[in-house]
């Protein structure tokens, strides 16, 4: 803050800039870039960031363009992904719309920002990931959900090499977990899948994975609920 005070000279600027960083974590990562610009005041910066978030909730493309026009955000996919990943108040419907319909390249960088290191309970990790893209709320179709599972599976495999699970294995387990959750919750399915059936069906597409591991996957869905909300 002393550097800011020396350059801008007012306590108000320091307070406003700290407020910007508390509301938008993205600003912490690009602080040097922001400070290089000649802001009339950091209150103006706050108002621009706030306005961009409001615009994003109506039109995601325009919201991102607004930040780029004000030189807060670059056109680089990884920079956009960082803003989206660290801005918690963005509406999930518009986030899904932007990443899945307009910028799948940004989605790839977005998922790379997820850290699943040493998170061994796969259903919990998948469940948490999919809360960012709620299927019903975002009206996701099978193709979009499949794309999310592909990106997630690669990232989970990269973060947990000690687990010995390839991307394909993780993807197939995720698909089985989704089907199991559907089976458990659909009111028209009277005969629910047993643990033995789940293990038998999943083992066919997950060579090398133990029955005990698959059994724990089944128990997680049975006790906690489906991975897709």
C-alpha positions, 0 to 999 in steps of 0.5 A: 500500500505504501507504493500506492500511497506514494504514487496517488497520494490519498488514503481514499485511493488506498481504501478504494483499491483494497475494496476492489481487491476484496470484491474481485480477487482477480485484481490481486493477480493483475495488480501491477497491470492496474497500477500502471494505468492512470486512474483518476481514482480507484473509486472509478475502477471499483465502479467499472468492475461493478458495472462489468459484473452487472453487464455480464449478468445480462450479456456475458460477451458484453461484460467481458468486452467492457472490461477489455475496453477499459484495459482491465482485462486482456484478450488472452484466454487464460486472463479471461479464465482467471477473472471468471474463476476468481469472481464468485458473484457472477451468475452461473447461467451466464458463466455456463453460457459464456464458457460452453457456447461462446468460449470453449478455449476459455473453459479449458484454461478455467478448468486448469485453475482447479486444483484437485491435488490429493483429493482422493474421493472422486465423487466429492470432487466431481460434485463440487466441480459441477456445482459451478455448472448446475445442469438444471439451472444452466439447462445443460444438454448431454453434449455440454455435460459431456464436455465438462466431464472430459475437461474435469477428467483430464484435470483430475488425472493430472492432479492425482498421478499417484492414483494411477487413473488415466483420463479415460478411466476417470471419465468412465467412472464419472459417467457411471456415477452420473447414471447411478445418481439418476437411477437412485433419484428417478421416481419411475425406476423402481428397481434401484441398481445394487452395488454388485450391479454397479461394480460389474457394469463399471468394471467393464470400462475401467480396467485395473480399478479394484472392486473395493474402489468402485464399491466406495464410489457406490457408497458415496452416491448412496449416502450423499446423493447424485453428483449432478444437481 
